[in-house]
């Protein structure tokens, strides 16, 4: 593992970042799509692990309150520690600090939440999590561009957005709508991850037209892998050399993008 230190000297003309409710977080990267079931949690986790492998202090924040699947994906069920005034200390998995509503609920517990409640919960949740100093905080977003998505845009000044989609035309259509909102909010799109690339191989033409139309950078292509579906822990996941290569590729590409645009 490399031991990179996150640069501490800001360019004088670049204002310091202020993420409401969060202290000591240098860069916030959101991972989203607009479509459910395209692999946002998979990409968020692999990206967080990749940045950690490069030596950066990294956190993974599961913002999908309706389906908080990060704990299931990483194979962890232990709850976070509750500190003074009800603040929450993230669990640590393979060096990555992780927080998810799923860690506070029993497996299979129903979640009843209307849209405005979700936005309010995100703000309260953000204020209670004690991340400690971080170089990168990765946000795993829910499907769609509703209250959680819009509240997230208000709470965090993001360094950039990673768009996840499959080559299927329905997923691409939703991704295009997400891009329109990001453009309106002036959020940089760092690149696109093409997930399940071999499952919808016949739809490759739709994907090529999409990235060319919006002048998007292809960050990675992820085929359908058994290990991503069947691994029961991060340690087991990283024992797959194909997955480990993806982890390294995503970490390197994001770090290069972030420090290039600073």
N, C-alpha and C positions, 0 to 999 in steps of 0.2 A: 504494500500500500504506500502510495506517495504521501508526503506530509506537507501539503501546501498550506500556507497561511493565507487567509483571506486578506487582500490588500486593505490597509486601514486608512490610507491617505486619499481623501476625496479631492477631485478636481475642484478648484475654487468656485468655478461657475456652476457647479452642480449642487443643488440644494440638498440638505440632509433629508432622509426619508422619515416620514412620520406615519406609522401604521397604528391606527387608533386602538388603544388597549393592549398593544404589544410593545415591549421594550427590547432593545439590543438584538434586533433582527435586521441583518444587513440587506438581504435580497429575498423578495417573495416571488415565487413562480407558481402560477395557477395552471392546472391541468384539467381541461374540460372538452366538451364536444357539442352539446345541445341534444345529443341522442343517447338513450340508455343502451347498455349492453355492448358497448364498443371497446371496452377495456381501459377505462380511465383509471380505475384503481390499480390495475396491473402496471400501467405506465407510470403512475405516480410513485408506486413503491419501487419499481426498478430505477427510476430517476433518483429518488432519495438515496437508495443504496449506492448508486453510481457516484454521486457527489460525496458521499461519506468515504467511499473507496479512494477518492482523490485527496482525502485529508481534510475536507470541510466539515464543520459542525453543522449537522443537518437535522431538520424536523419534518415530520409528515403529519399534516392536519386533515383529518377526514371530515369534510363538510357535507357529506351526503347523509343528512339526518333521517331521511326516509328509508334508506338502505345502507346503513353504516357497515360496509363489508371489509374494511381494512383489517380488523382483528381476525376475521375468518381467513383472509388471504395470507396473512403473516403467521397464522397459527398461534396467536396469543390471546388469552382470556383474562389475564390478571388485571385487576382494576388499577387505575392510577392512585397515587397517594394523595390524600386530602390534607392540606396544610392549613395554617392559620387563616382565619376569615373565609374558609371554604375554598381556598385556591387549590388548583389541581396541578400535580407534578406529572408530566408525561412519563409513560413507561419507556424503557430503552430496549430496542431490538437490534442486535448486530451493530450497535453504535449509533443507531438512528433513534431520535426521540419521537415518540408516536402518541397522538391523542385522537380519540374517536368516541363519539357518543355510544358506540357499540361496546366499549369497555365499561360503561356505567350501567348497562342493561343486561338482563339475563338473556340467554340465547332463545330466540323465538318470541321474546316479549313484543307485543304489538306497540306501534308508535302512532298515536293519534295527534296530528298536528296540521292546523290550517296554515295557509301561506304566510300571513302576517306574524303568526306565532314563530314560524321557522326563522324569519328575519330577526326577530327580537332575541330568540335563543342564540343565534349566531353571535350577536353583539355581546350578550352576557357570557357566553361560552368563551369567546375570545378574550374577554377581560379577566377571566378566572384562571386561564392556563398560564403557568409559570414556565416558559420555555428555557429561560437562561439565555446567555449569549449564543446566537446562531449566525452562521454565514448564510445559510439558505433555509427557507421554510417553504415546503411544497404543499400546495392546497389541492386536495382531491375533491373536485366539484361534483355535485349531483347532476343528473340529466336535466336538460331544459335551461331556460334563461329566466326563471321566475324569481321569487323573493330572495332566496339564498344567494343566487348568482348576483343579483343587483345590489344586495346588501354588502356582499363581498367586495364589489367594485368601490363602494363607498368607504369601507373599513380599511382597505389595503391599497397602498401605492405600489403597484406591481412592477417588477422589472420586466416581466413579459409573460406570455401565455403560450402554452403548448397545446396544440389542437390534436385531438385523437379522433380518428375515424376509420371505418372499414372502407373498402372500395365500393361498397354497395351504394347505389344511387340515392336510396332513402337517407342513409347516414350522411352522405355528402350534402344533400339538400339541407338538412338540419345544421350541419357544420357551417354552411354558407350563411345561414341566418345569424349564427353566433358571431361569425366574422364581421357582419354588419354592425352589431352592437359594439364589438371591440374597437372597430374603426371610429364609431361615434364617440366612444369614451377615450380614444387615443391610447389604447393599450397595445403595446408592440406584440406581434405574433412572432415568437422565436422560431417556430417551425411546426411541421406536421408529422405525427407518427401514424403510419399506415399499419393498422392492426388486422390480424386474421388475413394477411395478404394472399395466402394461397387458397383460402376458403372461397373467396369471391373472385378468383382469377379471371373469370370471364367478364368481370365488370371493370377491368383495368383501364379501359378507355375512358370511363367516367371519371376515374381518379386523376388521370393524366390531364384531362381537360380542366378539372377543378384546380389543381395546383398551378397550372399554366395561366389560367384566367386571373387568379388572385396573386400570382407571382410569389408563391409560398415555397419555402425550403423544406425538402424531405429530410427529416432527421433520422428516421429508422423505419424499417419494415419488420414486422413481427409475424412470423408464421404461426399456425396453430400448433402449440407444443403441449404434450401431455403433462410435462412437469409443471407448467403454469396452472393447470387445472387440478392436478393431483397432489402436489407437494403439500405437506402438512406443517412445514416450518420454513422460515427463511433460510436456515442452514441447509435444509434439504433442497430448497429451490436453487441456492447458489452452487450446489454440487453439480448441477447440469452445466456443462461447458458452454452450450449455446446460450443459455440464460445469462451466464456470467459475461459472455461477450457483449450481449445486449446492455447489461448493466454498465459496463465500461464505456460502451459507445455513447449511451445517453448522457452519462455524467460528463464525458469529455466534450461532447457537442454543446451541451448547455453552458458549461463553464466558459468555453470559447466564445459563445454568443454573448453572454452577459458581460464579460470583461472587454469584449470588442466594442460594445455599444456604450460603455461608460465614458 
